[in-house]
Amino acid sequence: MRAKRKKAHPLKMPLRLTNEGTPICRFHNYDNEKGCMKGVERCGLDHSHCHICLIEGHKALNCPYYRDEALWKKFCATYTLMNTRPPEYQEKTVLGDVIVWDTSGLPLECRGDEGQLRRCRKHKRFEAGLLSRLAPGSSFCDVGAHFGDTTLTMAVHAKSIGRGDIRFFAFEPSSLKCRWIEKVAEANGVNVSVVNCAIGETERSVVAERGAKRKAIYDGSMIYEEVEDGKGGGGDHSSESVGSDDDCEDKFRMIALDSMIDEISPLGLLHLDVEGWEAKALKGASQVLRRSSEPCFVIAEVWEEKDCARRGVEGGMEDKITDVMGVFEGFKRGEDIKDQERNVVWERGT
């Protein structure tokens, strides 16, 4: 029997802004008994606008849209944005570009417990700096796209610097997350080709560990096994950003990037965040990497040994990536990007 979804509490709704950019106080809007305990002066947030319709003169509890089930589903169910927007507008996307993160056109932060767009500043700034150097018409491939915080940030930034020729691809096994990326890309007027699959060395199926799928939509990663089609268990373990989905299917499609060589060549930048699957994903991209443009960059997240042990993934990730990249002529190791996470950089033609 499927567990009943808990109704979202109004105070969990994302922080909203007035048209002037002032954050609106949720406690003032949703607590008729106590209101905002700080008061207008000490709170510093807007106490005059409705948190739902953004109109002045009434609280959210008195808003005609408050009982609108469709509206609450939109804000508090599948596409709820869990984080608040940073106070400084320019810091919202790290790069300063205006990005619409929900499908109704509200400039809010991407979902996730850790504030996706505020994390990994060095990493996003580094990749943004590479966009202007990529060859015309080359591709940017984000493998393990999660909710698209990297893909969408880079696509909007490329558009803002006049590099609309760069072709963006997001690879993500969760169909829910794929639909999210497509909706946000459309809202921002950027083209992102979203591919609903996992990426590995060969084409096959992967099976999620029991109970891991639904949890992963918030954590961003999960354990799954690589198995022969029609079989289960006994395969290699990985912890890719697979995430939960609407359905109850536990099996995901896996392909090699080489199977899409005609679509994604010439490759300009490959971003890998598949949390333990990076080396195998690179092995499955050998033809793509050999046919890549110059310059070409490969950026892959690596875990320390203690993190591998904690997540049940085999260690030695950095050595495995180094072994794979060593067979591709012209690629050399660049300087690591050390942020909340560590990414290794390989480059050619620089």
N, C-alpha and C positions, 0 to 999 in steps of 0.2 A: 504494500500500500504506500502510495506516494505521500511524503510529508507535506502538510499544508504550509504554504508560504506565509510567513509572518507579515502582518500589515505594517508598513513603514510608519514610524512616528513622524508627525509634521516637523518636529525639531531636528530630524535627521535630513531634512531637505537641504540642498546645497545653499550656501550663502549667495544671496542674489544682490544685484546692484541696481541703483537708480540709473536713469539715463545720463546723469552727471557723473556716474562712476562711484557713488558712495555706497558702501555695504549697508544692507538693510538688516535691522535687528530681528532675529527670529523669536526671541523670548517675548519681546513687545507684541509681536504679531499673534503668537499662539497660546499665550498664557493669560487668560482673562482674569484669573484670580489674583496672581501676583505680578504679572507683567515682567518687565525687565527690572531686576532688583537693583541694578546700578543707577537707574535713572538716566535721563537724557544727557546730562552734563558729563557724568562719569563714564557712561557707556561709549560715547563717541560715534556710535552707529546711527543710521537714520531711523527715526521713530514715526515718520509721517506717511510712509508708503506701504502699501499692501505687499506682502512677501510673495503673493501668487501672481496678481495681475499688474503689479508695479504702479498702480494708480494711487494717488493721495486721497486721504479722507476716511479710510476705513481699515480695520485690521484684517488679516488673513482669515480669521475665524468668522468674519462677517462678509467675506467676499462671495459674490454669487457663484464663483467657480469652485468654491471650497468643497462642495458635494459632488463635483464633476468627477466621476470615476475614471473617465478616460484621461483627464489631466493628472490625477494622482498616479495612475499607472505609468504615465509618461515620465513623471518626475521621481517616482519612488519605487518603481519595479525594475523591469529589464534594463532600462537605460538610465537608471539613477546615477548621477554624478556625485561621488562620495566626498570629494574634497572641496574645500573652499578656495576661492581665488586669492592669490597673494595681494597684499595691499598695494604694492607697487606694480602698476600695469606693465611696465617694461620688463619686469622680471617674470612675468607670467609664463612666457614661452622661452625664457633664457635668451633667445635671439632678438626679442622685441617685436616680432611679427604678430599681427592680430590674427588669432585663430579661434574659430567658432567650434566649441567642443561638444555642444549638444545639438540635436536635430531641430530644435525650435529657434535656433539663432542666438542663443544666449552665450556670451563670452565667459564660459566657466572652465574650471580646471578639469583635466582628465581624471577618470575614476582610479581608485587604488588607495591603499592605506598609507602609502609613503609619499604621495604627492609626485606623481610621475614626471610632471614637467619641470619641477624644481630640483629633481635629482639629476645626478650625472651632468652637471653643467659643463665640465671640461670636455666630456665625451661629445655632447651635442654641439658645442662650439667648435670642436676640432673637425667634426664631420661637415659642419656648415661651411667652414673655411676651405674644404676640399671641393665643394660643389662648383665653384667658379673655375677650377682647374681641370674638370673632367672634359673629355672629348665630346664634341657635339653629337647628340643622339645616343650617347651611352646610357647604360641603365644603372639604377640604384636599387639593389635587392636587399630587403630587410627580411631575414629568415628568423622566425620566432617573433612575429610582429606584435603579439599581445593585443593591446587596444590601439596600436598604431601611434604611440607617443613619439617614436623616432620617425617613422615613415611620414606621418602627416606634418610634423614639425619641419622636416627637411623639404617636403614637397611645397609647402607654403613659402618657405624661405627661398627656394629655388625660383619660384614664380616672382617673388618680390625683387630678386636681383637680376631678373631678365634671363633666367636659365630654364624656361619652360620646355626646352627641347629634351631635358633629362627625363628618362622614362622610369617611373617608380613602380616597383613590384613589392607587394607584401605577402609573405607566406605564413599562414597561420592555420593550425589544425581545427580550431574551434569555429564552427559555422556562426555562432552567436557573435564572436569577436569580429569575424569577417564582415558580417552585416553592419556592425558598428562602424568599422573603418570605411566601408562604402558610403554610409550615410554622412559621415563627417567630411569625407573627401568631397562629396557632392555639395554639401553646405558651404564649403570653402572654395568651390570652383577649381579644384585641382584634379588631375587624372591620376589615379592610383589603380593599377591592376592587382586585384586581390585574388590570391590562389588559396583555396581551402584545402590544405594538406600539410602533413609533416614533411620534413626534408631529411633525407639520410643518404646512405651509400647506394642503395638499390630500391627498386619499386617493390613494395610489400605492404603488409598491414602492421599496425601497432595497437596494442590493447592496454587500456588504462587499468591501473591497480584498482581494486574494489573500493568504492567510496571516495576516490581521489578526484573525480571529475568536477563535482559541484564545488568542492572546496577550492579548486584551482582558479576559479574565475576571479577570486579575490587575491589569492596568493601569487598568481601568475605562473606557477610551475607545478608540475606533478610528476609522479613516477609512472612510467609505462614500460611495457615489454615489446620488443620486436619479435614477431612470430611469423611462421608460415601461414598463409591464408588457410582458413579452416581449422587451424590448430590453436592451442593456447598454452601459455606458460613456457618456461625454460629458455626464453630468449635473452638477449642482452638488455640490461636496464638502462634507462635514460631518464632525465628529468627535464623535459622540454616544456615550453609555455603552451600547454595544450588547452587547459581551461575547461570549464563546465559548458554545457549546452542545453538547449531546450528539450532535446529528446533523451532517450535512455541508452542510446548506442554507446558502447565502450570501445568500439574498434574504429581506428582512423586510417585514412589512406596515407601512405608514405611514397614519395617519389624522389628521384635524384635530380638535381638541378640540370644535369646534362640532358635530361629528357625534354627540357625546354630551351635548348641551346639556341634555336632559331629565334625564339621570342625575346630572350634576354641578352643576346649578344648584340654589340660588344659590351661587355661588363665594365663599368667604371668604378663602382664601389659595392662591396659585399659586406653587409653588417650581419654578424652572427650572434644571436643570443638564444641558444637552444639548450643551455645549461647541462652540459655533459655530452652532447651529441655533435659538438663542433667538428671534431676530427673526421667523423664519418660523413658529415655533410660536405666537408671539403673534398673528401675522396670521391664523392658522387658529383663533384663539380669540376673534375679534372679537365674536360674538354672546354668547358666555359672559361676556366682560368687561362688555358693556353691560347684561347682565341680572344682574350680580353683586350681592351683598348689600352693605350698609354696616355696618361698615367692610369694605373689601376691600384685600388686599395682594398685590402681585406682586413676587417676589424672584428675581432672575436673576443667575447667575454671568457675569462678563465677564473676558476675557483681555486682557492687555496686548499691544501690537503684536508684540513680540518672541516672545511665546508663540504667537500666531497663525502667525507665519512658521515657527517651529520645528515646529509640528504640521501645517503645510500647509493652514491654513484662512485664508480671506480675512479681512482685518483690518477695523477700523472697527466692531467689535461693539457698543460702547456707543452710538455714533451711530445705528446701525440700530435698536437697541431704543428709543432716545429718539424717533426718527421714528415708530415704530409706536405707542408709548404716547401720543404727542401728539394722536392723533385720537380718543382716548377721553375723553369729557367727565367732568370731576370728578377725574381722576387727577393727582396732583402728585408730583414727585420728593422722596423722603425722603433721609435721611442714609445714605450707603453703609455697608455692613458690611465692615470690613477685617480679615481674619483670614489664615489660610494662603492663602485665595483672597479675591477681592473680589467682592461681590455688590451690585448696584444695587437700590434699593427704590423702588417706586411705591405710592402709597396713595390711597384715596378714602374720604370720609366719616369722617375722623379729626378 
